Amino acid sequence: RDTVKWDYAKRISIIFIGRDAAIIAMSNSVRQVVMIERDPIVGSLLEDGLRRVELSSTLQSSCNMEKTLATKLQFMHGEGINILQNLEQFELSRPNVCYLDPMFPQRTKSGKVKKNMQILHSLLDTNSDSGEEARALSEENLLEIALNVATKRVVVKRPINANVIRSSVLPNFDVTGSINRWDIYLK
């Protein structure tokens, strides 16, 4: 499994994800991780999960991981584009890294997704072809804003065979795993 080491990362904005945010937050070199989610259902799930981590971190039996996550993770519900464009209004400083995870781009494979993701797919109606052009434009806008805001790099998580979000701005390099690819844009 490929990994990317964030030696100098102190603040990272996490857009549209949960598990990846927790993994990044566990790094000793990361001081804060801000998760931003626009979907109300996914946002509620993330908020509830973070609340549970915070509650369990106060228990005497809690492990170091729970305490670390409760300290480093912050959740914001809203449009990533709006929040990144108005950092001061939301009392956020410019992140060193923006990690974008535009969930569930249009699938080209007919096989089913993993069981743990099937529920999210059904909640978010990801099989619909409607709005695919608007979605692509939104992803392009998000990438453009992230490139303007991040001080060090932008990382975009994509399915391994997906196109880059914006063909006019190619990543400096990518890291390829077995099912995902991370396109990395250096500043």
C-alpha positions as CSV (number, residue, x, y, z in Angstrom):
1,R,0.0,0.0,0.0
2,D,1.3,3.4,-1.0
3,T,1.5,6.1,1.6
4,V,2.3,9.8,1.4
5,K,4.2,11.3,4.3
6,W,3.1,14.8,5.3
7,D,6.4,15.9,7.0
8,Y,5.6,19.6,7.1
9,A,1.8,19.6,7.2
10,K,0.4,21.4,10.2
11,R,-3.2,22.3,9.0
12,I,-5.1,20.2,6.5
13,S,-8.6,20.9,5.2
14,I,-10.4,17.7,4.5
15,I,-13.3,17.9,2.1
16,F,-16.0,15.3,1.9
17,I,-14.5,12.4,3.9
18,G,-14.3,10.8,7.3
19,R,-12.0,7.8,7.5
20,D,-9.2,9.5,5.6
21,A,-9.4,12.5,8.0
22,A,-8.9,10.2,11.0
23,I,-5.9,8.5,9.4
24,I,-4.3,11.9,8.6
25,A,-5.1,13.3,12.0
26,M,-3.2,10.4,13.6
27,S,0.1,11.7,12.1
28,N,2.4,13.4,14.6
29,S,3.1,16.2,12.1
30,V,-0.5,17.2,11.8
31,R,-1.9,19.8,14.2
32,Q,-5.5,20.2,12.9
33,V,-7.8,18.5,10.4
34,V,-11.0,20.3,9.3
35,M,-13.6,18.1,7.7
36,I,-16.1,19.8,5.5
37,E,-19.2,18.0,4.2
38,R,-22.0,19.5,2.1
39,D,-24.5,16.6,2.2
40,P,-26.8,16.8,5.3
41,I,-27.0,13.1,5.8
42,V,-23.3,12.4,5.5
43,G,-22.6,15.5,7.5
44,S,-24.9,14.3,10.3
45,L,-23.1,10.9,10.3
46,L,-19.7,12.6,10.5
47,E,-20.9,15.0,13.2
48,D,-22.3,12.1,15.3
49,G,-19.1,10.0,14.8
50,L,-17.0,13.0,16.0
51,R,-19.3,13.6,19.0
52,R,-18.9,9.9,20.0
53,V,-15.1,10.1,19.7
54,E,-15.1,13.3,21.8
55,L,-17.3,11.6,24.5
56,S,-15.2,8.4,24.6
57,S,-12.0,10.4,24.8
58,T,-13.1,11.8,28.2
59,L,-13.5,8.3,29.6
60,Q,-10.7,7.0,31.8
61,S,-10.5,3.9,29.7
62,S,-10.1,5.8,26.4
63,C,-7.1,5.1,24.3
64,N,-4.6,7.6,23.0
65,M,-6.1,7.4,19.5
66,E,-9.5,8.7,20.7
67,K,-7.9,11.6,22.6
68,T,-5.8,12.5,19.5
69,L,-8.8,12.4,17.2
70,A,-10.9,14.4,19.6
71,T,-8.2,17.1,19.8
72,K,-7.3,17.3,16.1
73,L,-10.6,16.8,14.2
74,Q,-13.0,19.6,13.6
75,F,-16.2,19.3,11.5
76,M,-17.9,21.9,9.5
77,H,-21.2,21.4,7.6
78,G,-21.4,23.4,4.3
79,E,-20.1,23.8,0.8
80,G,-16.4,23.3,0.6
81,I,-16.2,26.0,-2.1
82,N,-17.9,28.6,0.2
83,I,-15.9,27.7,3.3
84,L,-12.5,27.8,1.4
85,Q,-13.4,31.1,-0.2
86,N,-14.3,32.7,3.2
87,L,-11.7,31.2,5.6
88,E,-11.6,34.4,7.8
89,Q,-15.4,34.4,8.2
90,F,-15.2,30.8,9.5
91,E,-12.1,31.6,11.7
92,L,-9.9,29.3,9.8
93,S,-6.3,29.9,8.7
94,R,-5.0,28.9,5.2
95,P,-4.3,25.2,5.2
96,N,-1.0,23.8,4.1
97,V,-2.8,21.0,2.3
98,C,-6.3,20.6,0.9
99,Y,-7.3,17.0,0.5
100,L,-10.3,16.6,-1.8
101,D,-12.4,13.5,-2.0
102,P,-15.3,14.2,-4.4
103,M,-17.2,11.1,-3.6
104,F,-18.5,8.7,-6.1
105,P,-17.7,10.0,-9.6
106,Q,-19.8,8.4,-12.3
107,R,-19.1,4.6,-12.3
108,T,-18.0,2.9,-15.5
109,K,-17.9,-0.6,-14.0
110,S,-21.0,-2.8,-13.6
111,G,-19.8,-4.5,-10.4
112,K,-21.2,-3.6,-7.0
113,V,-19.3,-1.4,-4.7
114,K,-18.2,-2.6,-1.3
115,K,-20.9,-3.3,1.3
116,N,-19.9,-0.4,3.6
117,M,-20.3,2.1,0.7
118,Q,-23.5,0.7,-0.8
119,I,-25.6,2.6,1.9
120,L,-23.9,5.9,1.1
121,H,-24.4,5.3,-2.6
122,S,-28.1,4.7,-2.1
123,L,-28.5,7.7,0.3
124,L,-26.8,10.0,-2.2
125,D,-28.4,8.6,-5.3
126,T,-25.1,8.1,-7.1
127,N,-26.5,6.0,-9.9
128,S,-28.3,9.0,-11.4
129,D,-26.9,10.4,-14.6
130,S,-28.7,13.7,-14.0
131,G,-26.4,16.6,-13.0
132,E,-23.2,14.9,-14.0
133,E,-22.1,18.0,-16.0
134,A,-22.9,20.3,-13.0
135,R,-21.0,17.9,-10.7
136,A,-17.9,18.0,-12.9
137,L,-18.1,21.8,-13.0
138,S,-18.4,21.9,-9.2
139,E,-15.4,19.6,-8.8
140,E,-13.4,21.9,-11.2
141,N,-14.3,24.9,-9.1
142,L,-13.4,23.2,-5.9
143,L,-10.0,22.2,-7.3
144,E,-9.4,25.8,-8.5
145,I,-10.2,27.3,-5.1
146,A,-8.2,24.7,-3.3
147,L,-5.2,25.5,-5.5
148,N,-5.5,29.1,-4.6
149,V,-6.0,28.5,-0.8
150,A,-3.5,25.7,0.0
151,T,0.0,26.9,0.8
152,K,1.9,23.6,0.0
153,R,-0.2,21.1,-2.0
154,V,-3.6,19.9,-3.0
155,V,-4.4,16.1,-3.0
156,V,-7.4,14.8,-4.9
157,K,-8.5,11.2,-4.2
158,R,-9.9,9.5,-7.3
159,P,-10.8,6.0,-8.5
160,I,-7.8,4.5,-10.2
161,N,-9.2,4.8,-13.7
162,A,-11.0,8.2,-13.4
163,N,-9.9,11.2,-15.4
164,V,-8.2,14.1,-13.6
165,I,-10.7,16.6,-12.5
166,R,-9.5,19.3,-14.8
167,S,-7.5,18.5,-17.9
168,S,-6.1,22.0,-18.2
169,V,-4.4,21.7,-14.8
170,L,-2.5,18.4,-14.6
171,P,-1.2,17.1,-11.3
172,N,2.6,17.2,-10.6
173,F,2.5,13.5,-9.8
174,D,0.2,10.8,-8.5
175,V,0.3,8.0,-6.0
176,T,-1.5,4.9,-7.2
177,G,-3.0,2.2,-4.9
178,S,-5.0,-0.9,-5.8
179,I,-8.4,0.9,-6.3
180,N,-7.6,4.6,-5.8
181,R,-5.3,7.2,-7.1
182,W,-4.2,10.4,-5.4
183,D,-3.5,13.3,-7.8
184,I,-1.0,15.7,-6.1
185,Y,-0.7,19.3,-7.2
186,L,2.3,21.1,-5.7
187,K,2.3,24.8,-5.0
